[in-house]
């Protein structure tokens, strides 16, 4: 009887742990209460401060970064966040301009933490 109970408990634990591998885990951030939209929030911020300024558009060969597509922004999200936050060891962006407001930086950080969705 005791062996049957142990086998049942072990089987239940194996079943429960095997299911958790299929779940997508999203980093929770207390500052990220709402889902951030790439199309409505991130793309306009990038367009206004990065790509339409002539620095990171389709023709910007000098900077080496083209941020006109979701794929390009998502692939470089950590580097973008570091530069717009004025991180150490990087040139703060936008170059020659004022730092972005903390609310925009936080939105970008939340979008990145939420999986850099193309929404």
Buried (B, 14 or more C-beta within 10 A) or exposed (E): EEEEEEEEEEEEEEEEEEEEEEEEEEEEEEEBEEEBBBEEBBBEBBBEBBBEBEBBBEEBEEBEBBBBBBEBBBBBBEEBBBBBBEEEEEEBBBEEEEEBEEEBBBBBBBBBBBBBBBB
